[in-house]
Amino acid sequence: MDELRSRRVAETMREELSELIRFELDDPRVEGVEVTDVVVSPDMRRADVLVVVAGTEQQQREALEGLEAARHYLRRNLMQRVELFRMPELRFRPAAELPGGEPLARLRRRIRRGRPRG
């Protein structure tokens, strides 16, 4: 797939997943989870969703378990919001796990752009 299109798809998925996680999931384990980036494979079969979780290591592990439990719900809602021929399978990873993480200033800008909780 074209690199520019891949980046646009990944950014759209990041924005929509951020909204879904922040405002539509009622699982207390995923509170404070921020989606920092989405890395889509070239064949569009997989998407690594990089997340930052504030808290202890136990809270981070529980948040990842909560996201894995909600994976199908998130993918189904993402399919309704983003029109793609093939919606990739979602895999949630801590942001520090994959190399080439974003600079901290950029992550803070993304967090500030989010809507406040109602």
C-alpha positions in Angstrom: 0.0 0.0 0.0 1.1 3.6 -0.6 3.0 5.0 2.4 1.1 8.2 2.5 -2.2 6.3 2.4 -1.0 4.0 5.1 -0.1 6.9 7.4 -3.5 8.5 6.8 -5.3 5.3 7.6 -3.2 4.8 10.7 -3.8 8.4 11.9 -7.6 8.0 11.3 -7.6 4.7 13.2 -5.7 6.3 16.1 -8.2 9.2 16.4 -11.2 6.9 16.3 -9.7 4.4 18.7 -8.9 7.2 21.1 -12.5 8.4 21.0 -13.9 4.9 21.4 -11.6 4.0 24.3 -12.0 7.3 26.1 -15.8 7.8 25.7 -17.5 4.5 24.9 -15.7 1.8 27.0 -17.1 1.4 30.5 -14.3 -0.9 31.7 -12.5 0.7 34.7 -9.3 -1.0 33.7 -8.9 1.1 30.6 -9.3 4.5 32.3 -6.2 6.7 31.6 -5.3 4.8 28.5 -4.0 7.0 25.7 -3.5 5.7 22.1 -0.3 7.2 20.9 0.1 5.6 17.5 -1.2 2.9 15.2 1.3 1.0 13.1 -0.5 -0.8 10.2 1.2 -3.7 8.4 1.8 -3.2 4.6 -0.9 -5.8 3.8 -3.4 -4.2 6.1 -4.0 -7.4 8.0 -2.6 -6.3 11.4 -2.5 -3.0 13.3 -0.3 -2.5 16.3 -2.0 0.0 18.6 0.5 1.6 20.8 -0.9 2.8 24.1 0.4 4.6 27.2 -1.1 3.7 30.5 -0.4 5.8 33.6 0.1 3.9 36.8 1.9 0.9 38.2 3.0 -2.1 36.2 0.0 -4.1 37.5 -2.4 -1.3 36.3 -0.7 -1.3 32.9 -1.1 -5.1 32.7 -4.8 -4.9 33.6 -5.4 -2.1 31.1 -3.9 -4.2 28.3 -6.1 -7.1 29.4 -9.1 -4.8 29.3 -8.2 -3.6 25.8 -7.7 -7.2 24.6 -11.1 -8.1 26.1 -12.7 -5.2 24.2 -10.7 -5.8 21.0 -13.7 -7.2 18.9 -16.0 -4.4 20.1 -13.5 -1.8 19.2 -12.8 -3.4 15.8 -16.5 -3.7 15.0 -17.1 0.0 15.9 -14.0 1.0 14.0 -15.4 -0.7 10.9 -18.6 1.4 11.2 -16.6 4.7 11.4 -13.7 4.1 9.0 -14.5 2.8 5.5 -11.8 0.3 4.5 -11.9 -2.7 2.3 -10.2 -4.8 5.0 -10.2 -3.7 8.6 -6.9 -4.9 10.3 -6.9 -7.1 13.4 -6.0 -5.0 16.4 -3.1 -5.8 18.7 -2.5 -3.6 21.7 1.1 -2.9 22.8 2.7 -0.6 25.3 4.2 2.4 23.5 7.7 1.6 24.8 7.6 -1.9 23.3 8.2 -1.0 19.7 11.2 0.9 18.5 10.9 4.4 17.0 8.5 5.8 19.6 7.3 9.3 19.3 8.9 12.2 21.1 7.3 13.1 24.4 6.3 16.6 23.3 4.3 15.2 20.4 2.5 12.8 22.7 1.6 15.6 25.1 0.2 17.6 22.1 -2.0 14.6 21.2 -3.3 14.2 24.7 -4.2 17.9 25.0 -6.2 17.7 21.7 -8.5 15.1 23.2 -12.0 16.0 24.4 -12.6 16.4 28.2 -14.6 13.7 29.9 -18.3 14.7 30.3 
